[in-house]
Amino acid sequence: MAHLSYEASIKRVYYGLGLLAVVTLVEVFISLLGKGHIIKGAENYSVVIYTAGVIIAVLSLYKAYFIIYEFMHMKYEVKGLAMSVLLPTALLIWAIIAFFQEGNSWKNRREQIKEKNETPADTKNLQGMLSKQDTLWLRM
C-alpha cells in the first residue's frame, strides 16, 4: 500500500470496513433465518440449519481472508512469508477439527461405559467363574 496516496488509502480502508460490515450483516440475517426468527418453522428443517451453518462458515472464512490479506498487508508480502503464516493456521484448523472428533469419540465411549456399569451382574455366571477357594471364602 506504499504506492497509494493518503486519500486512496483512506478510501481503501473505508471500503474494507464497509465490506466487512455488509458480510457481517448477511451472516446475522442468515443466522436469524436459520434459527426461525424471520420465517417461522424454518428451525424444524435440518437442511435449513445445515445450509445456514455452511454459509456462515464460508462468510467467516472470507472475512478472515480479507482481514489477513488486506489489513495485515499479507497481500503485499513475499509469497514465502505469506505461506509461513497460512500453513500453521491451516494446521491449527486441522488440529481443532481432530480434537473435536476425538472428544466426540471419548464422549460416546463414556456413554457405553456408563451403560455397562448400570447393568446388573449375573450372579449365576459369577459363581461358575469362581474357584472353590473363592466360594469357600464367600461362605464365611
C-alpha positions in Angstrom: 0.0 0.0 0.0 3.0 2.2 0.0 2.3 3.2 -3.6 -1.2 4.6 -2.8 -1.7 8.2 -1.8 -3.1 9.1 1.6 -6.6 9.7 0.2 -6.6 6.5 -1.7 -5.5 4.6 1.4 -8.3 6.1 3.4 -10.8 5.1 0.7 -9.4 1.6 0.7 -9.8 1.3 4.5 -13.4 2.6 4.3 -14.1 0.1 1.5 -12.8 -2.7 3.6 -14.8 -1.7 6.7 -17.9 -1.4 4.6 -17.3 -4.8 3.0 -16.8 -6.4 6.5 -19.9 -4.7 7.8 -22.1 -6.0 4.9 -20.7 -9.5 5.2 -21.4 -9.4 9.0 -25.0 -8.2 8.4 -25.5 -11.0 5.9 -24.2 -13.5 8.4 -26.6 -12.2 11.1 -29.5 -12.3 8.7 -28.7 -15.9 7.7 -28.3 -16.9 11.3 -31.7 -15.4 12.2 -33.2 -17.1 9.2 -31.7 -20.5 10.2 -33.0 -20.2 13.7 -36.5 -19.4 12.6 -36.8 -15.8 13.8 -37.5 -14.5 10.3 -39.5 -17.3 8.8 -41.4 -19.2 11.4 -41.0 -23.0 11.3 -37.6 -22.9 9.4 -35.8 -24.1 12.6 -37.6 -27.5 12.2 -35.8 -28.3 9.0 -32.3 -29.7 9.4 -31.4 -28.8 5.8 -32.0 -25.1 6.5 -29.9 -25.2 9.7 -27.0 -27.0 8.0 -27.2 -24.7 4.9 -27.1 -21.7 7.2 -24.2 -23.1 9.1 -22.2 -23.8 5.9 -22.9 -20.3 4.5 -21.9 -18.6 7.8 -18.7 -20.7 7.9 -17.8 -19.7 4.4 -18.5 -16.0 5.0 -16.5 -16.1 8.2 -13.5 -17.6 6.3 -13.9 -14.9 3.7 -13.8 -12.2 6.4 -10.7 -13.8 7.9 -9.0 -14.0 4.4 -9.9 -10.4 3.8 -8.6 -9.2 7.1 -5.3 -11.1 6.8 -4.6 -10.1 3.2 -5.8 -6.5 3.3 -5.5 -5.1 6.9 -2.5 -7.2 7.9 -0.9 -6.4 4.5 -0.2 -10.0 3.7 -1.2 -9.3 0.1 1.8 -7.1 -0.4 4.4 -9.5 1.2 6.6 -12.2 -0.4 4.8 -15.4 -1.1 7.1 -17.4 1.2 6.2 -15.2 4.2 2.5 -15.4 3.4 2.8 -19.3 3.3 4.8 -19.3 6.6 1.8 -17.7 8.2 -1.0 -19.6 6.4 0.3 -23.1 6.7 0.5 -23.1 10.5 -3.0 -21.6 10.5 -4.3 -24.5 8.3 -2.6 -27.0 10.7 -4.3 -25.3 13.7 -7.7 -25.6 12.0 -7.0 -29.3 11.2 -6.0 -29.8 14.9 -9.2 -28.2 16.2 -11.3 -30.5 13.9 -9.3 -33.5 15.0 -9.7 -32.7 18.7 -13.4 -32.2 18.3 -13.6 -35.6 16.6 -11.5 -37.3 19.3 -13.6 -35.6 22.1 -16.8 -36.9 20.5 -15.3 -40.4 20.4 -14.4 -40.2 24.1 -17.9 -39.0 24.9 -19.5 -41.9 23.0 -17.2 -44.4 24.7 -18.0 -42.9 28.1 -21.7 -43.4 27.4 -21.0 -47.1 26.7 -19.1 -47.4 30.0 -22.0 -45.9 31.9 -24.4 -48.3 30.3 -22.3 -51.3 31.2 -21.9 -50.1 34.8 -25.6 -49.8 35.2 -26.4 -53.3 34.0 -26.7 -55.7 37.0 -24.2 -58.6 37.2 -25.4 -62.2 36.6 -24.6 -64.0 39.9 -25.1 -67.5 38.4 -22.3 -67.0 35.9 -20.2 -65.3 38.5 -20.3 -68.4 40.8 -19.3 -70.6 37.9 -16.3 -68.5 37.3 -15.1 -68.5 40.9 -12.7 -71.2 42.2 -13.5 -73.4 45.1 -11.4 -71.4 47.4 -13.2 -68.2 46.4 -16.6 -69.8 47.1 -15.4 -71.0 50.5 -14.2 -67.5 51.3 -17.6 -66.1 50.3 -19.5 -68.5 52.5 -17.5 -67.5 55.6 
